[in-house]
């Protein structure tokens, strides 16, 4: 009798796990298809020989940021719009680095807790988009911010402050 209950409980657990897995795949499949489309567009239109990763950037429009290696063995960043019709490639060595952007954010907001630094698009410019939290003074509440810096030269563009609840 006890053995039967163990089998039933294990079967229910396995069915729940299978159901969660199928649900996750169903929810994510659209995003995986879009990332794959962006990756293929970047490879075909920018002569990438290897894709290292794809990130989604959403601000004014949806872009997929493809990191990879081109035919000259350079690390490159490729911006691909959601439809895969607009592709722009920049070698990483010609742009500013993530580390330079991090240093700029920390010089503007000492003590900031940087959450993400990703390439993106802002007002038709190729940028680094920085999401971080900080308080501007000791007694002020913590706010969340988006900073934008030009990808090419790390020039500061703007900051958006998210409202506290």
C-alpha distance (Angstrom), angle and dihedral (degrees) to the residues before:
residue distance angle dihedral
X1 . . .
X2 3.81 . .
X3 3.79 90.7 .
X4 3.82 90.7 54.4
X5 3.84 91.0 54.7
X6 3.79 91.1 50.0
X7 3.82 90.6 52.2
X8 3.82 91.4 47.2
X9 3.82 93.2 48.5
X10 3.81 92.4 47.1
X11 3.82 90.5 47.7
X12 3.81 91.1 51.5
X13 3.83 91.0 48.5
X14 3.81 91.2 49.8
X15 3.83 91.2 48.6
X16 3.82 91.5 49.1
X17 3.81 91.4 49.4
X18 3.82 91.0 47.8
X19 3.81 90.6 49.0
X20 3.82 91.7 50.0
X21 3.79 90.6 48.6
X22 3.81 92.7 50.4
X23 3.81 90.9 46.5
X24 3.82 91.4 50.8
X25 3.82 91.6 49.4
X26 3.80 90.9 48.6
X27 3.82 93.0 50.3
X28 3.82 94.4 45.0
X29 3.80 99.1 40.5
X30 3.83 94.2 87.7
X31 3.80 91.5 52.3
X32 3.79 92.6 46.3
X33 3.81 90.2 51.4
X34 3.83 91.1 50.1
X35 3.82 91.9 48.4
X36 3.79 90.5 49.0
X37 3.83 91.1 49.4
X38 3.82 90.4 50.8
X39 3.79 91.2 47.0
X40 3.81 91.9 51.6
X41 3.82 92.1 46.3
X42 3.81 90.1 51.2
X43 3.80 91.7 49.0
X44 3.79 94.3 47.3
X45 3.81 99.5 41.1
X46 3.82 100.2 33.7
X47 3.79 100.9 36.7
X48 3.79 94.3 -118.7
X49 3.76 113.1 172.7
X50 3.79 95.3 -171.7
X51 3.80 133.7 24.8
X52 3.81 114.9 -150.3
X53 3.78 98.3 -179.1
X54 3.79 147.8 -25.7
X55 3.81 126.5 -136.8
X56 3.77 129.4 -175.5
X57 3.80 117.8 -127.4
X58 3.77 118.6 -166.0
X59 3.77 122.0 -177.8
X60 3.79 119.1 109.8
X61 3.81 92.2 -10.8
X62 3.78 135.1 5.3
X63 3.80 114.0 -96.5
X64 3.76 131.4 171.3
X65 3.78 114.7 -140.0
X66 3.79 111.1 -148.0
X67 3.80 118.5 -163.8
X68 3.76 115.3 -161.6
X69 3.77 151.5 122.5
X70 3.79 121.8 -85.2
X71 3.80 131.6 -149.1
X72 3.84 89.9 -83.9
X73 3.83 91.0 56.3
X74 3.82 91.1 -111.2
X75 3.78 123.2 142.7
X76 3.78 106.1 -116.8
X77 3.78 140.3 -179.2
X78 3.80 117.8 -141.4
X79 3.81 123.1 -165.7
X80 3.82 111.9 -152.3
X81 3.80 122.3 -177.6
X82 3.78 119.7 -131.3
X83 3.81 93.3 -96.7
X84 3.81 93.2 48.1
X85 3.81 91.1 -123.6
X86 3.81 99.0 110.7
X87 3.79 117.7 56.5
X88 3.81 127.4 173.3
X89 3.82 123.8 179.6
X90 3.81 128.1 -162.8
X91 3.81 126.5 177.2
X92 3.80 109.4 -123.8
X93 3.79 91.4 -130.8
X94 3.82 90.7 60.6
X95 3.79 93.2 52.8
X96 3.75 132.8 59.6
X97 3.78 117.6 -83.6
X98 3.76 129.3 -115.3
X99 3.80 88.2 -116.8
X100 3.83 91.7 55.1
X101 3.78 90.2 51.0
X102 3.80 91.2 48.3
X103 3.80 89.8 52.4
X104 3.81 91.2 49.9
X105 3.80 92.6 50.7
X106 3.80 91.8 48.6
X107 3.81 91.7 48.6
X108 3.83 90.4 51.9
X109 3.82 93.8 41.8
X110 3.81 111.8 22.1
X111 3.77 111.4 -155.4
X112 3.80 93.8 22.8
X113 3.78 115.6 155.3
X114 3.81 103.7 -135.9
X115 3.78 112.1 -148.9
X116 3.82 101.9 178.0
X117 3.77 140.0 -1.9
X118 3.79 111.9 -168.9
X119 3.79 136.7 156.2
X120 3.78 114.2 -105.4
X121 3.79 146.9 146.4
X122 3.81 124.9 -90.6
X123 3.80 121.7 174.1
X124 3.83 91.5 -18.2
X125 3.81 91.3 -53.1
X126 3.80 126.6 118.8
X127 3.78 105.5 -120.3
X128 3.76 148.9 163.8
X129 3.81 108.3 -111.7
X130 3.81 113.5 -153.0
X131 3.79 122.4 -165.9
X132 3.80 115.0 -168.7
X133 3.77 144.8 145.0
X134 3.77 126.5 -128.1
X135 3.76 144.7 142.6
X136 3.77 115.3 -126.6
X137 3.82 92.6 -148.3
X138 3.81 134.3 25.5
X139 3.82 96.3 -106.4
X140 3.80 97.5 37.8
X141 3.78 123.3 103.6
X142 3.77 118.7 -103.8
X143 3.79 113.7 -96.5
X144 3.77 131.4 -168.5
X145 3.81 118.7 -125.8
X146 3.77 141.5 -170.8
X147 3.80 115.7 -151.5
X148 3.78 123.7 -171.9
X149 3.82 124.3 -153.8
X150 3.80 127.3 178.2
X151 3.78 110.8 -100.5
X152 3.81 93.2 -140.7
X153 3.81 100.6 54.4
X154 3.84 107.6 1.7
X155 3.79 91.2 -113.5
X156 3.80 111.9 166.8
X157 3.81 113.7 -112.5
X158 3.80 111.1 170.7
X159 3.80 148.2 -39.8
X160 3.79 128.6 -131.5
X161 3.79 118.3 -160.0
X162 3.78 116.8 -151.8
X163 3.79 113.9 -139.0
X164 3.78 120.6 -112.4
X165 3.76 116.9 -121.1
